[in-house]
Amino acid sequence: MEPQDEIEDGDCLQSVDLPDDSVPSKASASESDHSGRFPKSNLKFFRQLFVDRPFGAAAVNWDRQLLSVNPRLCRMLEFTEDELTGLTLSAIIHPDDIEKEIEYSGRLFAGEIRDYTIAVRFVRKDGEPLWIDLTASLIRDAGGRVVYGLWTMQDINEHKRAEDELRKSLDQLEARNEEGTVRLTQANEGLVKMVADVSRAEKAVLESNERLLSVVETANDPILGADCEGKLIMWNSAATRVFGYTAEEALNQPITLLMPQRFAKIHERALERAVESGRLYYAKRVREVAGRRKDGTEFPVEVSISGWKAQQNMFFTAIVRDITERKQKEEQLRRAYEELESRVVERTMELVEVNENLRREVEERTRIEEMLRTSERLYHTLVEEVPDVIFVLDHELRFNYLNAQAETLFGRPLQDLLDSAFAAYVVPEEKKKIEAISEASLDSTWDEEIRLADADGQKKFVRVRCKPLGNDGNGNIHYEGVMRDITRRRRLEEQLKESREQLLEKIRIIDELYAHIVESGKARAIAEHTAEVAHELRQPLTIIGGFARRIARQLDACNMASDTGQAQAARIMSSEIQRLEKILNTLIDFTRRETISTQMSNPDAIIEKVLSLYREVLEEKTLKLDATLRGEVGEISVDPERFEQVVRNLVSNAIEASPVGETVHIETGISIPSHKALQTGALESESYFELKIRNHGPVIKEKDLNSIFSPFFTTKSYGTGIGLTVSKKIVEAHNGSISVHSDDTGTSFTVWLPLNQQESAVRLPA
């Protein structure tokens, strides 16, 4: 290592007023001329420990304010002592590291930790960051009261520059030392006058020594003292922590105890030269050497040594810092730098490729910009040739722009229309609509059909769509839109409305005839199937009667062992009664006239409810369920209970028709059934909710498909054949439709319900 700059004897701590609670004691105040300023007692020994060190140091109060700083810290940060004194640490620490330092210093002053060492970035006067290894501890007086905090700072970023600065400082210190000798000679003349104050001075010295010993003991780094024979005479707790020896084990032992054996001879010769010459060649320089712990392990350390004479004897003070962690970090930094260089090469190659891609992108953008300019020219041409009127309104709803088609629509010259109010061309009863344009929000579109009066007084129907588009540069909102002449369409709609009313009247007449035919057909159907229904009713009644007689005989005989048989008989009776009730309920549903009440309900939610009821049935038959409920419909106008009845019937039929292990498919969505549109010429709904239920059961024959919704028709060996008939009545009561399709892949039932139907009460057809 090259020698560091030495600190000149003339350099000393800058003193500032301490807060009342930080003034150490009456003795200390007396020693500092009763000024309440930083004490300077025993300044020479203090300079050995603090001021004359090649690292930055500062005394800090509870508010993290710099009370005193050493010259080294000033040089590190490029501030003067006057500029630094009185500043808080936050003023010179990098903003990203302030929070960390505040946390640690707070814990230190709160007594949670004895000392700490952290790496933080300070900010030099020129604004450049400087990495510093910051060590902080508390200085206490003889009574254990905290006097101030001692902050030591080591530049770990630019060691070479620090060494050069220390070398220059050493030369300056030697020059000042000669001047100091002259001043000391002059000062000796005044010592005669101080004899009378010896007793008081000795007491002050003892108190100062106690404070200095407190500094040594509370320091975070080992502080060692040795005599001219190289034996240890001073040892602090930090030395015990680093080297492993207790004070009793180390004191009066040769200092070579703390270094590898191979350096012992070199040290002894250097010690002899220093004692003989009275001067330590490498004094006040930071040297990197190897230390040895009690267990024999070696580790790298930084050592700063100072020597002084007292009563013709020479003494030495050394401050040692364990730099093992820093060396490890330097090695990691070296490896990271090598890896960074490798990545820079890779990144450079990537940038070359990116630049080439960027060049191609620029060429492509140039081509696109030319296409956009061409497109813009085409757009302006289109605006002038489009059959609709394109316009721009200002905040007062006056025309700022109109294309050429406006002359045809309004029957006026374009120059007469510009800067005129839109409302001036609207019939009086619809001017309120135009005023509503100014109330439209920025994210909305105003869309209305209004009537205009052209120059000849003829009324024209137009559809206007416009949208607010922010301010026009003056803080005012403007509106852009399109106006289409729909006069011919409205006249055709009126004609169509008249034709539709006539058609609906004819359809009503046809419906009345159809209802009459249906009533007649129902009567014949009931008559034709009366015998079948009677048979269905007689069979469960016969069984019920037989079991009833059996129970009566057993009760008469008091046969107590037959309780189990009676329970089974009761279950059979209950089952047959339920069957009878089902048949009767189905007949009632078919024959009665009933009103359905629609309300806004979610059909998918009703379907999910039905499917949850059939989960166990599906599992018993080992059937799979493939349900796709898209949820895009939301709520529609439907009678929830009657629609649930339709879904139950279709799902039950699909389960019964499906072979074991097959899948039942259920799907919902929005659809426009083309065959429905063909069958119904007066549809008012443009879209329908669609429910499709498909099974993989046997194919239904063509002749059976034609009769599948007829009363009392069934392809099963049981049931009444009325379920699908009732389902069809419910769907048609909702103005919907139901259809069936069967092929080799299975059978599908499809239900359509209109989406735009309002809530109402509808009577089911009989």
ChimeraX attribute file (.defattr): number of C-alpha atoms within 10 A of each C-alpha:
attribute: neighborCount
match mode: 1-to-1
recipient: residues
	/A:1	11
	/A:2	14
	/A:3	21
	/A:4	26
	/A:5	25
	/A:6	26
	/A:7	28
	/A:8	20
	/A:9	20
	/A:10	12
	/A:11	15
	/A:12	20
	/A:13	23
	/A:14	19
	/A:15	20
	/A:16	16
	/A:17	14
	/A:18	19
	/A:19	12
	/A:20	8
	/A:21	11
	/A:22	16
	/A:23	19
	/A:24	22
	/A:25	15
	/A:26	11
	/A:27	15
	/A:28	22
	/A:29	16
	/A:30	13
	/A:31	21
	/A:32	15
	/A:33	11
	/A:34	12
	/A:35	13
	/A:36	22
	/A:37	19
	/A:38	24
	/A:39	21
	/A:40	17
	/A:41	19
	/A:42	16
	/A:43	15
	/A:44	15
	/A:45	16
	/A:46	18
	/A:47	18
	/A:48	19
	/A:49	18
	/A:50	24
	/A:51	27
	/A:52	27
	/A:53	26
	/A:54	27
	/A:55	22
	/A:56	25
	/A:57	26
	/A:58	27
	/A:59	27
	/A:60	26
	/A:61	22
	/A:62	18
	/A:63	12
	/A:64	19
	/A:65	20
	/A:66	22
	/A:67	24
	/A:68	25
	/A:69	28
	/A:70	25
	/A:71	25
	/A:72	28
	/A:73	24
	/A:74	20
	/A:75	15
	/A:76	23
	/A:77	20
	/A:78	16
	/A:79	17
	/A:80	14
	/A:81	19
	/A:82	14
	/A:83	11
	/A:84	23
	/A:85	21
	/A:86	18
	/A:87	15
	/A:88	16
	/A:89	18
	/A:90	17
	/A:91	13
	/A:92	19
	/A:93	21
	/A:94	20
	/A:95	13
	/A:96	10
	/A:97	14
	/A:98	17
	/A:99	12
	/A:100	13
	/A:101	19
	/A:102	14
	/A:103	10
	/A:104	18
	/A:105	21
	/A:106	15
	/A:107	15
	/A:108	19
	/A:109	20
	/A:110	11
	/A:111	11
	/A:112	11
	/A:113	13
	/A:114	15
	/A:115	21
	/A:116	15
	/A:117	16
	/A:118	14
	/A:119	17
	/A:120	20
	/A:121	22
	/A:122	25
	/A:123	20
	/A:124	18
	/A:125	15
	/A:126	9
	/A:127	12
	/A:128	11
	/A:129	17
	/A:130	18
	/A:131	18
	/A:132	22
	/A:133	18
	/A:134	21
	/A:135	19
	/A:136	25
	/A:137	24
	/A:138	24
	/A:139	22
	/A:140	20
	/A:141	20
	/A:142	17
	/A:143	10
	/A:144	10
	/A:145	15
	/A:146	18
	/A:147	22
	/A:148	24
	/A:149	24
	/A:150	23
	/A:151	22
	/A:152	24
	/A:153	23
	/A:154	20
	/A:155	21
	/A:156	15
	/A:157	14
	/A:158	12
	/A:159	15
	/A:160	13
	/A:161	13
	/A:162	22
	/A:163	20
	/A:164	16
	/A:165	20
	/A:166	25
	/A:167	19
	/A:168	16
	/A:169	20
	/A:170	22
	/A:171	15
	/A:172	17
	/A:173	21
	/A:174	15
	/A:175	13
	/A:176	16
	/A:177	15
	/A:178	12
	/A:179	13
	/A:180	15
	/A:181	11
	/A:182	11
	/A:183	11
	/A:184	12
	/A:185	10
	/A:186	11
	/A:187	11
	/A:188	10
	/A:189	10
	/A:190	11
	/A:191	12
	/A:192	9
	/A:193	9
	/A:194	10
	/A:195	10
	/A:196	10
	/A:197	10
	/A:198	11
	/A:199	10
	/A:200	10
	/A:201	15
	/A:202	11
	/A:203	12
	/A:204	18
	/A:205	15
	/A:206	13
	/A:207	18
	/A:208	24
	/A:209	17
	/A:210	16
	/A:211	22
	/A:212	21
	/A:213	18
	/A:214	18
	/A:215	22
	/A:216	22
	/A:217	18
	/A:218	21
	/A:219	25
	/A:220	25
	/A:221	19
	/A:222	23
	/A:223	24
	/A:224	21
	/A:225	21
	/A:226	22
	/A:227	19
	/A:228	17
	/A:229	16
	/A:230	19
	/A:231	19
	/A:232	22
	/A:233	19
	/A:234	20
	/A:235	21
	/A:236	22
	/A:237	19
	/A:238	20
	/A:239	24
	/A:240	17
	/A:241	14
	/A:242	17
	/A:243	22
	/A:244	17
	/A:245	19
	/A:246	15
	/A:247	16
	/A:248	9
	/A:249	10
	/A:250	21
	/A:251	18
	/A:252	16
	/A:253	15
	/A:254	17
	/A:255	21
	/A:256	19
	/A:257	18
	/A:258	20
	/A:259	18
	/A:260	17
	/A:261	11
	/A:262	9
	/A:263	13
	/A:264	15
	/A:265	11
	/A:266	10
	/A:267	15
	/A:268	16
	/A:269	10
	/A:270	13
	/A:271	17
	/A:272	14
	/A:273	14
	/A:274	18
	/A:275	18
	/A:276	11
	/A:277	10
	/A:278	16
	/A:279	15
	/A:280	18
	/A:281	15
	/A:282	18
	/A:283	20
	/A:284	26
	/A:285	25
	/A:286	26
	/A:287	18
	/A:288	16
	/A:289	15
	/A:290	16
	/A:291	24
	/A:292	20
	/A:293	18
	/A:294	14
	/A:295	9
	/A:296	12
	/A:297	10
	/A:298	16
	/A:299	16
	/A:300	17
	/A:301	19
	/A:302	17
	/A:303	20
	/A:304	21
	/A:305	22
	/A:306	21
	/A:307	23
	/A:308	16
	/A:309	13
	/A:310	7
	/A:311	5
	/A:312	8
	/A:313	12
	/A:314	18
	/A:315	20
	/A:316	23
	/A:317	22
	/A:318	20
	/A:319	21
	/A:320	24
	/A:321	20
	/A:322	19
	/A:323	14
	/A:324	14
	/A:325	10
	/A:326	14
	/A:327	13
	/A:328	11
	/A:329	12
	/A:330	13
	/A:331	12
	/A:332	12
	/A:333	13
	/A:334	12
	/A:335	12
	/A:336	12
	/A:337	12
	/A:338	12
	/A:339	12
	/A:340	14
	/A:341	12
	/A:342	12
	/A:343	12
	/A:344	12
	/A:345	12
	/A:346	11
	/A:347	13
	/A:348	12
	/A:349	12
	/A:350	12
	/A:351	13
	/A:352	11
	/A:353	12
	/A:354	12
	/A:355	12
	/A:356	12
	/A:357	12
	/A:358	13
	/A:359	12
	/A:360	12
	/A:361	12
	/A:362	12
	/A:363	12
	/A:364	12
	/A:365	13
	/A:366	12
	/A:367	11
	/A:368	12
	/A:369	12
	/A:370	12
	/A:371	12
	/A:372	14
	/A:373	11
	/A:374	11
	/A:375	12
	/A:376	12
	/A:377	11
	/A:378	11
	/A:379	13
	/A:380	11
	/A:381	11
	/A:382	11
	/A:383	16
	/A:384	15
	/A:385	13
	/A:386	12
	/A:387	16
	/A:388	17
	/A:389	23
	/A:390	22
	/A:391	19
	/A:392	20
	/A:393	24
	/A:394	20
	/A:395	16
	/A:396	15
	/A:397	20
	/A:398	20
	/A:399	19
	/A:400	17
	/A:401	17
	/A:402	20
	/A:403	18
	/A:404	18
	/A:405	20
	/A:406	20
	/A:407	17
	/A:408	13
	/A:409	19
	/A:410	19
	/A:411	16
	/A:412	14
	/A:413	12
	/A:414	16
	/A:415	10
	/A:416	9
	/A:417	21
	/A:418	17
	/A:419	15
	/A:420	16
	/A:421	16
	/A:422	18
	/A:423	17
	/A:424	13
	/A:425	17
	/A:426	20
	/A:427	16
	/A:428	12
	/A:429	9
	/A:430	14
	/A:431	17
	/A:432	11
	/A:433	14
	/A:434	17
	/A:435	14
	/A:436	10
	/A:437	21
	/A:438	17
	/A:439	10
	/A:440	15
	/A:441	13
	/A:442	12
	/A:443	9
	/A:444	10
	/A:445	14
	/A:446	19
	/A:447	15
	/A:448	14
	/A:449	16
	/A:450	18
	/A:451	21
	/A:452	25
	/A:453	18
	/A:454	18
	/A:455	12
	/A:456	9
	/A:457	11
	/A:458	11
	/A:459	14
	/A:460	19
	/A:461	18
	/A:462	21
	/A:463	15
	/A:464	18
	/A:465	17
	/A:466	21
	/A:467	21
	/A:468	24
	/A:469	14
	/A:470	14
	/A:471	13
	/A:472	12
	/A:473	8
	/A:474	6
	/A:475	9
	/A:476	12
	/A:477	18
	/A:478	21
	/A:479	25
	/A:480	17
	/A:481	17
	/A:482	17
	/A:483	21
	/A:484	17
	/A:485	19
	/A:486	16
	/A:487	16
	/A:488	11
	/A:489	12
	/A:490	14
	/A:491	12
	/A:492	12
	/A:493	13
	/A:494	11
	/A:495	11
	/A:496	12
	/A:497	12
	/A:498	11
	/A:499	12
	/A:500	15
	/A:501	12
	/A:502	11
	/A:503	14
	/A:504	13
	/A:505	12
	/A:506	11
	/A:507	14
	/A:508	11
	/A:509	11
	/A:510	12
	/A:511	12
	/A:512	11
	/A:513	11
	/A:514	12
	/A:515	13
	/A:516	12
	/A:517	11
	/A:518	14
	/A:519	13
	/A:520	11
	/A:521	13
	/A:522	17
	/A:523	11
	/A:524	12
	/A:525	14
	/A:526	16
	/A:527	11
	/A:528	12
	/A:529	14
	/A:530	12
	/A:531	11
	/A:532	14
	/A:533	16
	/A:534	10
	/A:535	12
	/A:536	17
	/A:537	18
	/A:538	13
	/A:539	12
	/A:540	19
	/A:541	15
	/A:542	12
	/A:543	15
	/A:544	19
	/A:545	12
	/A:546	13
	/A:547	17
	/A:548	15
	/A:549	11
	/A:550	14
	/A:551	18
	/A:552	11
	/A:553	12
	/A:554	16
	/A:555	14
	/A:556	9
	/A:557	8
	/A:558	10
	/A:559	10
	/A:560	9
	/A:561	9
	/A:562	12
	/A:563	13
	/A:564	10
	/A:565	13
	/A:566	17
	/A:567	12
	/A:568	12
	/A:569	19
	/A:570	16
	/A:571	12
	/A:572	16
	/A:573	20
	/A:574	13
	/A:575	14
	/A:576	19
	/A:577	17
	/A:578	13
	/A:579	16
	/A:580	17
	/A:581	13
	/A:582	14
	/A:583	18
	/A:584	15
	/A:585	12
	/A:586	16
	/A:587	20
	/A:588	11
	/A:589	15
	/A:590	20
	/A:591	15
	/A:592	11
	/A:593	11
	/A:594	12
	/A:595	12
	/A:596	18
	/A:597	17
	/A:598	21
	/A:599	17
	/A:600	15
	/A:601	15
	/A:602	16
	/A:603	27
	/A:604	21
	/A:605	15
	/A:606	15
	/A:607	20
	/A:608	12
	/A:609	13
	/A:610	17
	/A:611	20
	/A:612	10
	/A:613	11
	/A:614	15
	/A:615	13
	/A:616	11
	/A:617	15
	/A:618	19
	/A:619	12
	/A:620	10
	/A:621	15
	/A:622	14
	/A:623	18
	/A:624	16
	/A:625	16
	/A:626	13
	/A:627	15
	/A:628	13
	/A:629	17
	/A:630	12
	/A:631	14
	/A:632	11
	/A:633	17
	/A:634	14
	/A:635	15
	/A:636	21
	/A:637	21
	/A:638	26
	/A:639	22
	/A:640	18
	/A:641	13
	/A:642	18
	/A:643	19
	/A:644	16
	/A:645	15
	/A:646	20
	/A:647	21
	/A:648	20
	/A:649	15
	/A:650	21
	/A:651	22
	/A:652	15
	/A:653	15
	/A:654	22
	/A:655	24
	/A:656	16
	/A:657	18
	/A:658	20
	/A:659	16
	/A:660	15
	/A:661	12
	/A:662	16
	/A:663	20
	/A:664	21
	/A:665	18
	/A:666	21
	/A:667	16
	/A:668	23
	/A:669	17
	/A:670	18
	/A:671	15
	/A:672	15
	/A:673	16
	/A:674	8
	/A:675	9
	/A:676	15
	/A:677	13
	/A:678	10
	/A:679	9
	/A:680	9
	/A:681	12
	/A:682	13
	/A:683	13
	/A:684	11
	/A:685	14
	/A:686	11
	/A:687	16
	/A:688	21
	/A:689	22
	/A:690	23
	/A:691	22
	/A:692	19
	/A:693	22
	/A:694	25
	/A:695	24
	/A:696	21
	/A:697	22
	/A:698	15
	/A:699	15
	/A:700	17
	/A:701	11
	/A:702	12
	/A:703	8
	/A:704	13
	/A:705	15
	/A:706	10
	/A:707	13
	/A:708	20
	/A:709	22
	/A:710	19
	/A:711	21
	/A:712	22
	/A:713	17
	/A:714	18
	/A:715	11
	/A:716	10
	/A:717	6
	/A:718	8
	/A:719	16
	/A:720	20
	/A:721	20
	/A:722	21
	/A:723	25
	/A:724	21
	/A:725	18
	/A:726	25
	/A:727	23
	/A:728	19
	/A:729	20
	/A:730	24
	/A:731	20
	/A:732	17
	/A:733	20
	/A:734	25
	/A:735	15
	/A:736	19
	/A:737	20
	/A:738	21
	/A:739	16
	/A:740	17
	/A:741	14
	/A:742	19
	/A:743	14
	/A:744	10
	/A:745	12
	/A:746	16
	/A:747	20
	/A:748	19
	/A:749	18
	/A:750	19
	/A:751	23
	/A:752	26
	/A:753	26
	/A:754	24
	/A:755	21
	/A:756	14
	/A:757	17
	/A:758	13
	/A:759	14
	/A:760	13
	/A:761	14
	/A:762	16
	/A:763	13
	/A:764	17
	/A:765	17
	/A:766	15
